[in-house]
Amino acid sequence: MSEEFHKPVKVPGFVFEGMQGGVDPAVTSRVAHETAHALLARVRADPDGETVERLIAYTDQHGIDAIAELWSRALPRTLPGVLWRIYLLRLMIRQDPTSSSFYFQRGTEVIDSIDPVVAGASMPTGPDEITILADEILRGVYTGDFAVALERAAAFCRVSSAGCTSVADDSEPTEPERSTVLTTRASRLSHLATDLASGAKLWRSESLD
């Protein structure tokens, strides 16, 4: 990754299809897979604390561009695909921790599953707690059980999706436009959860390419 400073780019969460280019798709795919495997293998083999923290904070300092160029067009249930989604999820949380924590907290109140426990956020969950969770999940990608990190991220998405759906239902009578936006967000979070959970299963079976 380049050491040159780039102004962080504000990219809304879940913008998966917006990155376009003229590079041969086969070359792009090969580079995405090679860089993802090489980076993960190198850091997990020698998880130096300073290196891990730089990777966690990379998009804060440099924006999402470099990672997007490498991984954004990878298929969802591949190693570069799930890494891209983990970084986008963290970006979404850090750009608006107040809303992210609100929807997650609402989700914990309405969801009937162990997902809040799996996600592992402190309760009650405010902006500080949700930001810490985002960093913990990404840190776990490089230093802990990779599948567990993906499962925590998937659980977070399911809880947040439930929260968005609940708020959307409440908003429908008086704020139909907000309700529509939140329903769309809930759907995207649900799809993201499915991709991340599938990635965790593939990793456990040593099939995550």
Contacts in CASP RR format, 6 or more apart in sequence:
PFRMAT RR
TARGET T0000
AUTHOR 0000-0000-0000
METHOD contacts of the structure
MODEL  1
MSEEFHKPVKVPGFVFEGMQGGVDPAVTSRVAHETAHALLARVRADPDGE
TVERLIAYTDQHGIDAIAELWSRALPRTLPGVLWRIYLLRLMIRQDPTSS
SFYFQRGTEVIDSIDPVVAGASMPTGPDEITILADEILRGVYTGDFAVAL
ERAAAFCRVSSAGCTSVADDSEPTEPERSTVLTTRASRLSHLATDLASGA
KLWRSESLD
1 58 0 8 1.000
1 62 0 8 1.000
1 66 0 8 1.000
2 62 0 8 1.000
2 66 0 8 1.000
5 61 0 8 1.000
5 62 0 8 1.000
6 62 0 8 1.000
6 63 0 8 1.000
6 65 0 8 1.000
6 66 0 8 1.000
7 63 0 8 1.000
8 59 0 8 1.000
8 60 0 8 1.000
8 61 0 8 1.000
8 62 0 8 1.000
8 63 0 8 1.000
8 64 0 8 1.000
9 63 0 8 1.000
9 64 0 8 1.000
9 65 0 8 1.000
10 95 0 8 1.000
11 64 0 8 1.000
11 68 0 8 1.000
11 88 0 8 1.000
11 91 0 8 1.000
12 92 0 8 1.000
12 95 0 8 1.000
13 88 0 8 1.000
13 89 0 8 1.000
13 91 0 8 1.000
13 92 0 8 1.000
13 95 0 8 1.000
14 88 0 8 1.000
14 92 0 8 1.000
14 185 0 8 1.000
14 188 0 8 1.000
14 189 0 8 1.000
14 192 0 8 1.000
15 88 0 8 1.000
16 72 0 8 1.000
16 84 0 8 1.000
16 85 0 8 1.000
16 88 0 8 1.000
18 72 0 8 1.000
19 68 0 8 1.000
19 69 0 8 1.000
19 72 0 8 1.000
19 73 0 8 1.000
25 73 0 8 1.000
28 73 0 8 1.000
29 73 0 8 1.000
29 74 0 8 1.000
31 70 0 8 1.000
32 70 0 8 1.000
32 71 0 8 1.000
32 73 0 8 1.000
32 74 0 8 1.000
32 78 0 8 1.000
32 80 0 8 1.000
32 81 0 8 1.000
33 74 0 8 1.000
33 78 0 8 1.000
33 79 0 8 1.000
33 80 0 8 1.000
33 209 0 8 1.000
35 70 0 8 1.000
35 71 0 8 1.000
35 80 0 8 1.000
36 70 0 8 1.000
36 71 0 8 1.000
36 74 0 8 1.000
36 78 0 8 1.000
36 79 0 8 1.000
36 80 0 8 1.000
36 81 0 8 1.000
36 83 0 8 1.000
37 79 0 8 1.000
39 55 0 8 1.000
40 79 0 8 1.000
40 83 0 8 1.000
40 141 0 8 1.000
40 142 0 8 1.000
40 146 0 8 1.000
43 51 0 8 1.000
43 52 0 8 1.000
43 55 0 8 1.000
43 142 0 8 1.000
44 142 0 8 1.000
44 143 0 8 1.000
44 144 0 8 1.000
44 146 0 8 1.000
47 142 0 8 1.000
47 143 0 8 1.000
49 143 0 8 1.000
52 139 0 8 1.000
52 142 0 8 1.000
52 143 0 8 1.000
55 138 0 8 1.000
55 142 0 8 1.000
56 135 0 8 1.000
56 138 0 8 1.000
56 139 0 8 1.000
56 142 0 8 1.000
58 66 0 8 1.000
58 67 0 8 1.000
59 67 0 8 1.000
59 87 0 8 1.000
59 90 0 8 1.000
59 91 0 8 1.000
60 94 0 8 1.000
64 87 0 8 1.000
64 88 0 8 1.000
64 91 0 8 1.000
67 83 0 8 1.000
67 84 0 8 1.000
67 87 0 8 1.000
68 84 0 8 1.000
70 80 0 8 1.000
71 80 0 8 1.000
71 81 0 8 1.000
71 83 0 8 1.000
71 84 0 8 1.000
71 87 0 8 1.000
72 84 0 8 1.000
74 80 0 8 1.000
74 81 0 8 1.000
74 84 0 8 1.000
75 81 0 8 1.000
76 82 0 8 1.000
76 85 0 8 1.000
76 195 0 8 1.000
76 198 0 8 1.000
77 195 0 8 1.000
77 198 0 8 1.000
77 199 0 8 1.000
77 202 0 8 1.000
77 208 0 8 1.000
78 208 0 8 1.000
78 209 0 8 1.000
79 208 0 8 1.000
79 209 0 8 1.000
81 195 0 8 1.000
82 150 0 8 1.000
82 195 0 8 1.000
82 196 0 8 1.000
82 199 0 8 1.000
82 208 0 8 1.000
83 141 0 8 1.000
85 153 0 8 1.000
85 192 0 8 1.000
85 195 0 8 1.000
85 196 0 8 1.000
86 137 0 8 1.000
86 138 0 8 1.000
86 141 0 8 1.000
86 149 0 8 1.000
86 150 0 8 1.000
86 153 0 8 1.000
86 196 0 8 1.000
87 138 0 8 1.000
89 134 0 8 1.000
89 137 0 8 1.000
89 153 0 8 1.000
89 156 0 8 1.000
89 157 0 8 1.000
89 192 0 8 1.000
90 134 0 8 1.000
90 135 0 8 1.000
90 137 0 8 1.000
90 138 0 8 1.000
92 100 0 8 1.000
93 100 0 8 1.000
93 130 0 8 1.000
93 131 0 8 1.000
93 133 0 8 1.000
93 134 0 8 1.000
94 131 0 8 1.000
94 134 0 8 1.000
97 126 0 8 1.000
97 127 0 8 1.000
97 128 0 8 1.000
97 130 0 8 1.000
97 131 0 8 1.000
98 126 0 8 1.000
98 127 0 8 1.000
100 127 0 8 1.000
100 130 0 8 1.000
100 160 0 8 1.000
101 125 0 8 1.000
101 126 0 8 1.000
101 127 0 8 1.000
101 129 0 8 1.000
101 130 0 8 1.000
102 126 0 8 1.000
102 167 0 8 1.000
103 160 0 8 1.000
103 163 0 8 1.000
103 164 0 8 1.000
103 167 0 8 1.000
104 119 0 8 1.000
104 121 0 8 1.000
104 125 0 8 1.000
104 130 0 8 1.000
104 156 0 8 1.000
104 159 0 8 1.000
104 160 0 8 1.000
104 163 0 8 1.000
105 124 0 8 1.000
105 125 0 8 1.000
105 126 0 8 1.000
106 162 0 8 1.000
106 163 0 8 1.000
106 164 0 8 1.000
106 166 0 8 1.000
106 167 0 8 1.000
107 116 0 8 1.000
107 159 0 8 1.000
107 160 0 8 1.000
107 162 0 8 1.000
107 163 0 8 1.000
107 166 0 8 1.000
108 116 0 8 1.000
108 123 0 8 1.000
108 125 0 8 1.000
108 159 0 8 1.000
109 166 0 8 1.000
110 162 0 8 1.000
110 163 0 8 1.000
110 166 0 8 1.000
111 158 0 8 1.000
111 159 0 8 1.000
111 162 0 8 1.000
111 163 0 8 1.000
113 158 0 8 1.000
115 155 0 8 1.000
115 156 0 8 1.000
115 158 0 8 1.000
115 159 0 8 1.000
116 123 0 8 1.000
116 155 0 8 1.000
116 159 0 8 1.000
118 151 0 8 1.000
118 152 0 8 1.000
118 155 0 8 1.000
119 133 0 8 1.000
119 152 0 8 1.000
119 155 0 8 1.000
119 156 0 8 1.000
119 159 0 8 1.000
120 133 0 8 1.000
120 136 0 8 1.000
120 152 0 8 1.000
120 155 0 8 1.000
121 129 0 8 1.000
121 130 0 8 1.000
121 132 0 8 1.000
121 133 0 8 1.000
121 156 0 8 1.000
122 129 0 8 1.000
122 132 0 8 1.000
122 133 0 8 1.000
123 129 0 8 1.000
125 133 0 8 1.000
133 156 0 8 1.000
136 152 0 8 1.000
137 149 0 8 1.000
137 152 0 8 1.000
137 153 0 8 1.000
137 156 0 8 1.000
138 149 0 8 1.000
140 146 0 8 1.000
140 148 0 8 1.000
140 149 0 8 1.000
141 149 0 8 1.000
141 150 0 8 1.000
146 200 0 8 1.000
146 203 0 8 1.000
147 199 0 8 1.000
147 200 0 8 1.000
147 201 0 8 1.000
147 203 0 8 1.000
147 204 0 8 1.000
148 200 0 8 1.000
150 196 0 8 1.000
150 197 0 8 1.000
150 199 0 8 1.000
150 200 0 8 1.000
150 203 0 8 1.000
151 196 0 8 1.000
151 197 0 8 1.000
151 200 0 8 1.000
153 196 0 8 1.000
154 192 0 8 1.000
154 193 0 8 1.000
154 194 0 8 1.000
154 196 0 8 1.000
154 197 0 8 1.000
154 200 0 8 1.000
155 193 0 8 1.000
157 189 0 8 1.000
157 190 0 8 1.000
157 192 0 8 1.000
157 193 0 8 1.000
157 196 0 8 1.000
158 189 0 8 1.000
158 190 0 8 1.000
158 193 0 8 1.000
160 189 0 8 1.000
161 185 0 8 1.000
161 186 0 8 1.000
161 187 0 8 1.000
161 189 0 8 1.000
161 190 0 8 1.000
161 193 0 8 1.000
162 186 0 8 1.000
163 186 0 8 1.000
164 182 0 8 1.000
164 183 0 8 1.000
164 185 0 8 1.000
164 186 0 8 1.000
164 189 0 8 1.000
165 182 0 8 1.000
165 183 0 8 1.000
165 186 0 8 1.000
167 182 0 8 1.000
168 178 0 8 1.000
168 179 0 8 1.000
168 180 0 8 1.000
168 182 0 8 1.000
168 183 0 8 1.000
168 186 0 8 1.000
169 179 0 8 1.000
171 178 0 8 1.000
171 179 0 8 1.000
171 182 0 8 1.000
172 179 0 8 1.000
199 208 0 8 1.000
202 208 0 8 1.000
202 209 0 8 1.000
END
